[in-house]
Amino acid sequence: MAGGRVPTESTMKTVPMDREPGTPADRILDILQELEAASSSSVVVVIIDTFLDSVPKQMAAIRRAVETNDIGAVKTGAHTLRGGSGTLGAMRLAALCSRLEEYCERGSLVGAATLLVTMEAEFDRVCEVLHEARAGVSA
Protein backbone atom coordinates (compact mmCIF):
# COMPACT_ATOMS: atom_id res chain seq x y z
CA MET A 1 0.00 0.00 0.00
CA ALA A 2 1.12 3.53 -0.64
CA GLY A 3 3.37 4.88 2.07
CA GLY A 4 3.11 1.63 4.00
CA ARG A 5 -0.39 2.56 5.16
CA VAL A 6 -2.73 -0.39 5.63
CA PRO A 7 -6.46 0.34 5.49
CA THR A 8 -8.34 -0.37 8.69
CA GLU A 9 -11.94 -0.16 9.82
CA SER A 10 -11.32 3.35 11.12
CA THR A 11 -9.84 4.61 7.83
CA MET A 12 -12.50 3.10 5.60
CA LYS A 13 -15.37 5.12 4.20
CA THR A 14 -18.83 3.77 4.80
CA VAL A 15 -20.79 1.78 2.25
CA PRO A 16 -23.80 3.64 0.83
CA MET A 17 -26.89 3.04 2.96
CA ASP A 18 -29.02 2.02 -0.04
CA ARG A 19 -27.22 -1.34 -0.11
CA GLU A 20 -28.40 -4.30 1.89
CA PRO A 21 -25.67 -5.28 4.40
CA GLY A 22 -23.72 -8.39 3.52
CA THR A 23 -24.43 -8.33 -0.22
CA PRO A 24 -21.59 -9.05 -2.66
CA ALA A 25 -21.81 -5.41 -3.70
CA ASP A 26 -20.91 -4.35 -0.16
CA ARG A 27 -17.74 -6.46 -0.14
CA ILE A 28 -16.64 -5.13 -3.54
CA LEU A 29 -17.26 -1.56 -2.44
CA ASP A 30 -15.49 -2.18 0.89
CA ILE A 31 -12.36 -3.34 -0.88
CA LEU A 32 -12.43 -0.52 -3.42
CA GLN A 33 -12.87 2.00 -0.62
CA GLU A 34 -9.91 0.50 1.25
CA LEU A 35 -7.80 0.78 -1.89
CA GLU A 36 -8.87 4.35 -2.50
CA ALA A 37 -8.10 5.32 1.09
CA ALA A 38 -4.67 3.69 0.93
CA SER A 39 -3.62 4.84 -2.52
CA SER A 40 -5.31 7.03 -5.09
CA SER A 41 -8.41 7.12 -7.22
CA SER A 42 -6.35 6.42 -10.33
CA VAL A 43 -5.15 3.11 -8.86
CA VAL A 44 -8.73 2.06 -8.15
CA VAL A 45 -9.79 2.98 -11.70
CA VAL A 46 -6.91 0.92 -13.15
CA ILE A 47 -7.86 -2.08 -11.00
CA ILE A 48 -11.51 -1.86 -12.04
CA ASP A 49 -10.66 -1.38 -15.71
CA THR A 50 -8.21 -4.28 -15.67
CA PHE A 51 -10.77 -6.58 -14.07
CA LEU A 52 -13.53 -5.53 -16.47
CA ASP A 53 -11.22 -6.02 -19.45
CA SER A 54 -9.68 -9.35 -18.44
CA VAL A 55 -12.62 -11.32 -17.03
CA PRO A 56 -14.62 -11.63 -20.27
CA LYS A 57 -11.50 -13.08 -21.92
CA GLN A 58 -11.01 -15.46 -19.00
CA MET A 59 -14.67 -16.54 -19.13
CA ALA A 60 -14.43 -17.14 -22.90
CA ALA A 61 -11.32 -19.28 -22.40
CA ILE A 62 -13.07 -21.27 -19.67
CA ARG A 63 -16.12 -21.74 -21.92
CA ARG A 64 -13.91 -23.03 -24.77
CA ALA A 65 -12.17 -25.39 -22.36
CA VAL A 66 -15.51 -26.70 -21.06
CA GLU A 67 -16.74 -27.23 -24.64
CA THR A 68 -13.60 -29.23 -25.50
CA ASN A 69 -13.58 -31.06 -22.15
CA ASP A 70 -10.12 -29.70 -21.34
CA ILE A 71 -10.18 -30.23 -17.58
CA GLY A 72 -6.69 -28.78 -17.05
CA ALA A 73 -7.52 -25.53 -18.85
CA VAL A 74 -10.85 -25.25 -17.02
CA LYS A 75 -9.12 -25.72 -13.67
CA THR A 76 -6.40 -23.18 -14.47
CA GLY A 77 -8.92 -20.63 -15.76
CA ALA A 78 -11.27 -21.10 -12.82
CA HIS A 79 -8.38 -20.83 -10.36
CA THR A 80 -7.11 -17.60 -11.94
CA LEU A 81 -10.58 -16.07 -12.05
CA ARG A 82 -11.27 -17.14 -8.46
CA GLY A 83 -8.15 -15.34 -7.27
CA GLY A 84 -8.91 -12.10 -9.07
CA SER A 85 -12.55 -12.14 -8.05
CA GLY A 86 -11.75 -12.84 -4.42
CA THR A 87 -9.13 -10.13 -4.30
CA LEU A 88 -11.62 -7.60 -5.62
CA GLY A 89 -14.34 -8.75 -3.23
CA ALA A 90 -16.59 -10.52 -5.74
CA MET A 91 -16.98 -13.40 -3.29
CA ARG A 92 -19.95 -15.11 -4.95
CA LEU A 93 -18.10 -15.20 -8.28
CA ALA A 94 -15.03 -16.55 -6.49
CA ALA A 95 -17.16 -19.26 -4.84
CA LEU A 96 -18.61 -20.28 -8.20
CA CYS A 97 -15.09 -20.53 -9.60
CA SER A 98 -14.14 -22.70 -6.65
CA ARG A 99 -17.07 -25.00 -7.39
CA LEU A 100 -15.88 -25.27 -11.01
CA GLU A 101 -12.41 -26.19 -9.72
CA GLU A 102 -14.05 -28.95 -7.66
CA TYR A 103 -15.60 -30.39 -10.84
CA CYS A 104 -12.10 -30.55 -12.30
CA GLU A 105 -10.70 -32.24 -9.20
CA ARG A 106 -13.41 -34.90 -9.54
CA GLY A 107 -12.33 -35.38 -13.15
CA SER A 108 -15.70 -34.56 -14.68
CA LEU A 109 -17.11 -31.44 -16.29
CA VAL A 110 -20.69 -32.72 -16.21
CA GLY A 111 -22.75 -29.70 -15.15
CA ALA A 112 -19.91 -27.26 -15.81
CA ALA A 113 -21.70 -25.55 -18.72
CA THR A 114 -24.68 -24.80 -16.48
CA LEU A 115 -22.39 -23.50 -13.75
CA LEU A 116 -20.63 -21.30 -16.29
CA VAL A 117 -23.97 -19.67 -17.17
CA THR A 118 -24.43 -18.85 -13.47
CA MET A 119 -20.87 -17.49 -13.34
CA GLU A 120 -21.54 -15.25 -16.34
CA ALA A 121 -24.73 -13.91 -14.74
CA GLU A 122 -22.82 -13.17 -11.52
CA PHE A 123 -20.09 -11.41 -13.49
CA ASP A 124 -22.80 -9.21 -15.06
CA ARG A 125 -23.94 -8.23 -11.55
CA VAL A 126 -20.35 -7.55 -10.50
CA CYS A 127 -19.90 -5.37 -13.60
CA GLU A 128 -22.86 -3.23 -12.60
CA VAL A 129 -21.33 -2.62 -9.17
CA LEU A 130 -17.90 -1.90 -10.63
CA HIS A 131 -19.24 0.52 -13.24
CA GLU A 132 -21.11 2.34 -10.49
CA ALA A 133 -18.03 2.39 -8.26
CA ARG A 134 -15.80 3.55 -11.12
CA ALA A 135 -18.17 6.43 -11.88
CA GLY A 136 -18.00 7.46 -8.21
CA VAL A 137 -14.21 7.25 -8.10
CA SER A 138 -13.53 9.15 -11.30
CA ALA A 139 -16.18 11.80 -10.61
VOGU-3710 file (C-alpha; in Angstrom, 3 decimals, decimal comma):
1> maggrvptes> 0,000/0,000/0,000  1,119/3,533/-0,638  3,367/4,884/2,065  3,107/1,631/3,999  -0,391/2,558/5,158  -2,729/-0,385/5,631  -6,463/0,338/5,488  -8,336/-0,373/8,689  -11,938/-0,160/9,823  -11,317/3,346/11,119
11> tmktvpmdre> -9,837/4,605/7,825  -12,497/3,099/5,596  -15,367/5,118/4,202  -18,833/3,766/4,802  -20,790/1,776/2,249  -23,797/3,640/0,834  -26,890/3,040/2,959  -29,020/2,019/-0,041  -27,224/-1,336/-0,108  -28,400/-4,305/1,888
21> pgtpadrild> -25,669/-5,280/4,396  -23,725/-8,395/3,522  -24,425/-8,333/-0,218  -21,591/-9,051/-2,661  -21,808/-5,410/-3,697  -20,914/-4,355/-0,161  -17,737/-6,455/-0,140  -16,638/-5,128/-3,535  -17,262/-1,563/-2,438  -15,487/-2,177/0,885
31> ilqeleaass> -12,355/-3,344/-0,882  -12,427/-0,519/-3,423  -12,874/1,999/-0,622  -9,915/0,501/1,247  -7,800/0,783/-1,888  -8,871/4,353/-2,498  -8,096/5,323/1,095  -4,667/3,687/0,926  -3,617/4,842/-2,521  -5,306/7,034/-5,089
41> ssvvvviidt> -8,412/7,120/-7,217  -6,350/6,424/-10,330  -5,147/3,114/-8,857  -8,726/2,060/-8,153  -9,787/2,982/-11,698  -6,908/0,918/-13,146  -7,862/-2,079/-10,995  -11,512/-1,860/-12,038  -10,658/-1,384/-15,707  -8,209/-4,283/-15,666
51> fldsvpkqma> -10,772/-6,584/-14,072  -13,532/-5,526/-16,473  -11,222/-6,022/-19,448  -9,684/-9,352/-18,435  -12,622/-11,315/-17,025  -14,620/-11,629/-20,271  -11,495/-13,079/-21,918  -11,012/-15,463/-19,003  -14,666/-16,537/-19,134  -14,427/-17,142/-22,898
61> airravetnd> -11,315/-19,279/-22,397  -13,070/-21,268/-19,673  -16,115/-21,741/-21,923  -13,905/-23,034/-24,775  -12,167/-25,393/-22,355  -15,514/-26,698/-21,065  -16,740/-27,234/-24,637  -13,604/-29,229/-25,503  -13,583/-31,062/-22,153  -10,115/-29,702/-21,343
71> igavktgaht> -10,177/-30,229/-17,579  -6,691/-28,781/-17,055  -7,525/-25,533/-18,855  -10,851/-25,247/-17,020  -9,123/-25,721/-13,674  -6,396/-23,177/-14,473  -8,924/-20,627/-15,764  -11,269/-21,105/-12,819  -8,379/-20,832/-10,361  -7,111/-17,601/-11,938
81> lrggsgtlga> -10,579/-16,068/-12,047  -11,271/-17,136/-8,458  -8,154/-15,343/-7,271  -8,911/-12,097/-9,074  -12,554/-12,135/-8,051  -11,754/-12,841/-4,417  -9,133/-10,129/-4,299  -11,623/-7,601/-5,621  -14,339/-8,752/-3,228  -16,591/-10,519/-5,737
91> mrlaalcsrl> -16,981/-13,398/-3,292  -19,948/-15,106/-4,948  -18,103/-15,201/-8,285  -15,034/-16,552/-6,486  -17,156/-19,258/-4,837  -18,614/-20,276/-8,199  -15,088/-20,535/-9,597  -14,140/-22,699/-6,650  -17,070/-24,997/-7,393  -15,876/-25,274/-11,010
101> eeycergslv> -12,411/-26,195/-9,722  -14,047/-28,954/-7,664  -15,601/-30,393/-10,840  -12,099/-30,553/-12,296  -10,696/-32,242/-9,203  -13,406/-34,901/-9,536  -12,332/-35,385/-13,148  -15,703/-34,557/-14,685  -17,108/-31,440/-16,292  -20,691/-32,720/-16,209
111> gaatllvtme> -22,747/-29,702/-15,147  -19,910/-27,256/-15,812  -21,697/-25,553/-18,717  -24,679/-24,802/-16,482  -22,386/-23,503/-13,747  -20,631/-21,305/-16,287  -23,967/-19,667/-17,173  -24,426/-18,854/-13,471  -20,870/-17,488/-13,336  -21,539/-15,246/-16,338
121> aefdrvcevl> -24,728/-13,906/-14,739  -22,822/-13,174/-11,523  -20,095/-11,414/-13,492  -22,805/-9,213/-15,064  -23,943/-8,227/-11,549  -20,348/-7,546/-10,498  -19,899/-5,375/-13,601  -22,858/-3,228/-12,597  -21,330/-2,618/-9,167  -17,898/-1,903/-10,635
131> hearagvsa> -19,237/0,523/-13,240  -21,108/2,344/-10,490  -18,029/2,387/-8,265  -15,803/3,552/-11,122  -18,171/6,429/-11,875  -18,004/7,457/-8,212  -14,213/7,254/-8,098  -13,534/9,151/-11,299  -16,181/11,804/-10,608
//
